[in-house]
Amino acid sequence: MNEDYEIVSVEPTGPPKDMDGSDWHCYIIGQGKNKIRGYQQGSLKVVTQSVQEIVMRLNERRYGKRGRVHLDMSANSKKAKSK
C-alpha cells in the first residue's frame, strides 16, 4: 500500500461504551481503504493535535525514522578485536 495515513475526521461524540465523562471525540484515520477508529477525551483542539501526532508516527513507521544514522561497525570491530 503506497498511501500515507491521514486524518479523515475528528468529531464530538458521546462517551464510548463503559466510559463516563464529557468532551469525547471520535476520530478516523485512513490509509486507502483501511480505517482506524478511535476515541479520545479532551477539547477538539487537543484531540486533533493528538491524532496528528498519531498519524505522523504511523507514517514514520512506514518509511522508517528519518534522521537516524546507520552505523556499520563490522570492519571497525574486526580491527579492534585483532589488536
Short mmCIF file of the C-alpha atoms (twelve columns), coordinates in Angstrom:
data_MODEL
# 
_entry.id   MODEL 
# 
loop_
_atom_site.group_PDB 
_atom_site.id 
_atom_site.type_symbol 
_atom_site.label_atom_id 
_atom_site.label_alt_id 
_atom_site.label_comp_id 
_atom_site.label_asym_id 
_atom_site.label_seq_id 
_atom_site.Cartn_x 
_atom_site.Cartn_y 
_atom_site.Cartn_z 
_atom_site.pdbx_PDB_model_num 
ATOM 1  C CA . MET A 1  0.000   0.000  0.000  1 
ATOM 2  C CA . ASN A 2  1.590   3.252  -1.143 1 
ATOM 3  C CA . GLU A 3  -0.759  5.679  0.561  1 
ATOM 4  C CA . ASP A 4  0.095   7.679  3.676  1 
ATOM 5  C CA . TYR A 5  -2.094  7.674  6.749  1 
ATOM 6  C CA . GLU A 6  -4.253  10.777 7.060  1 
ATOM 7  C CA . ILE A 7  -6.951  12.190 9.315  1 
ATOM 8  C CA . VAL A 8  -10.378 11.536 7.848  1 
ATOM 9  C CA . SER A 9  -12.397 13.129 10.647 1 
ATOM 10 C CA . VAL A 10 -12.450 14.238 14.287 1 
ATOM 11 C CA . GLU A 11 -15.981 14.750 15.609 1 
ATOM 12 C CA . PRO A 12 -17.622 15.248 19.003 1 
ATOM 13 C CA . THR A 13 -19.399 12.166 20.304 1 
ATOM 14 C CA . GLY A 14 -20.765 10.644 23.457 1 
ATOM 15 C CA . PRO A 15 -18.509 8.544  25.663 1 
ATOM 16 C CA . PRO A 16 -17.558 5.097  24.384 1 
ATOM 17 C CA . LYS A 17 -19.270 2.065  25.906 1 
ATOM 18 C CA . ASP A 18 -18.449 1.617  29.606 1 
ATOM 19 C CA . MET A 19 -16.850 5.091  29.840 1 
ATOM 20 C CA . ASP A 20 -18.018 8.245  31.576 1 
ATOM 21 C CA . GLY A 21 -17.344 11.930 31.235 1 
ATOM 22 C CA . SER A 22 -17.793 14.596 28.629 1 
ATOM 23 C CA . ASP A 23 -15.810 16.147 25.772 1 
ATOM 24 C CA . TRP A 24 -15.340 12.875 23.898 1 
ATOM 25 C CA . HIS A 25 -14.331 12.840 20.245 1 
ATOM 26 C CA . CYS A 26 -14.323 10.058 17.689 1 
ATOM 27 C CA . TYR A 27 -11.525 10.182 15.154 1 
ATOM 28 C CA . ILE A 28 -10.955 8.232  11.987 1 
ATOM 29 C CA . ILE A 29 -7.542  7.780  10.416 1 
ATOM 30 C CA . GLY A 30 -7.479  6.454  6.877  1 
ATOM 31 C CA . GLN A 31 -4.946  4.772  4.648  1 
ATOM 32 C CA . GLY A 32 -6.593  3.982  1.347  1 
ATOM 33 C CA . LYS A 33 -9.482  1.622  2.119  1 
ATOM 34 C CA . ASN A 34 -8.192  0.907  5.636  1 
ATOM 35 C CA . LYS A 35 -9.699  2.855  8.533  1 
ATOM 36 C CA . ILE A 36 -8.712  3.222  12.170 1 
ATOM 37 C CA . ARG A 37 -11.422 4.489  14.525 1 
ATOM 38 C CA . GLY A 38 -10.511 5.768  17.968 1 
ATOM 39 C CA . TYR A 39 -11.978 7.752  20.832 1 
ATOM 40 C CA . GLN A 40 -10.288 10.355 22.973 1 
ATOM 41 C CA . GLN A 41 -11.435 12.737 25.640 1 
ATOM 42 C CA . GLY A 42 -10.484 16.411 25.516 1 
ATOM 43 C CA . SER A 43 -11.116 19.594 23.591 1 
ATOM 44 C CA . LEU A 44 -11.360 19.405 19.812 1 
ATOM 45 C CA . LYS A 45 -8.024  21.224 19.529 1 
ATOM 46 C CA . VAL A 46 -6.189  18.855 21.902 1 
ATOM 47 C CA . VAL A 47 -7.681  15.717 20.343 1 
ATOM 48 C CA . THR A 48 -6.879  16.930 16.808 1 
ATOM 49 C CA . GLN A 49 -3.262  17.626 17.806 1 
ATOM 50 C CA . SER A 50 -3.025  14.187 19.374 1 
ATOM 51 C CA . VAL A 51 -4.412  12.494 16.267 1 
ATOM 52 C CA . GLN A 52 -1.989  14.473 14.075 1 
ATOM 53 C CA . GLU A 53 0.839   13.073 16.179 1 
ATOM 54 C CA . ILE A 54 -0.518  9.534  15.809 1 
ATOM 55 C CA . VAL A 55 -0.689  9.976  12.024 1 
ATOM 56 C CA . MET A 56 2.864   11.330 11.957 1 
ATOM 57 C CA . ARG A 57 4.143   8.316  13.922 1 
ATOM 58 C CA . LEU A 58 2.258   5.840  11.743 1 
ATOM 59 C CA . ASN A 59 3.776   7.369  8.621  1 
ATOM 60 C CA . GLU A 60 7.249   7.393  10.199 1 
ATOM 61 C CA . ARG A 61 6.889   3.670  10.854 1 
ATOM 62 C CA . ARG A 62 6.008   3.097  7.203  1 
ATOM 63 C CA . TYR A 63 9.147   4.814  5.960  1 
ATOM 64 C CA . GLY A 64 11.492  4.241  8.859  1 
ATOM 65 C CA . LYS A 65 12.574  7.027  11.146 1 
ATOM 66 C CA . ARG A 66 14.270  9.806  9.273  1 
ATOM 67 C CA . GLY A 67 17.391  11.359 10.655 1 
ATOM 68 C CA . ARG A 68 18.687  8.121  12.121 1 
ATOM 69 C CA . VAL A 69 22.250  7.188  11.372 1 
ATOM 70 C CA . HIS A 70 23.011  3.602  10.430 1 
ATOM 71 C CA . LEU A 71 26.427  2.588  11.702 1 
ATOM 72 C CA . ASP A 72 28.171  -0.426 10.250 1 
ATOM 73 C CA . MET A 73 30.726  -1.392 12.853 1 
ATOM 74 C CA . SER A 74 31.727  -4.715 11.262 1 
ATOM 75 C CA . ALA A 75 35.051  -3.529 9.767  1 
ATOM 76 C CA . ASN A 76 35.973  -1.480 12.839 1 
ATOM 77 C CA . SER A 77 35.017  -4.274 15.203 1 
ATOM 78 C CA . LYS A 78 37.294  -6.759 13.409 1 
ATOM 79 C CA . LYS A 79 40.211  -4.326 13.627 1 
ATOM 80 C CA . ALA A 80 39.578  -3.697 17.304 1 
ATOM 81 C CA . LYS A 81 39.445  -7.427 18.069 1 
ATOM 82 C CA . SER A 82 42.683  -8.203 16.232 1 
ATOM 83 C CA . LYS A 83 44.706  -5.670 18.257 1 
# 
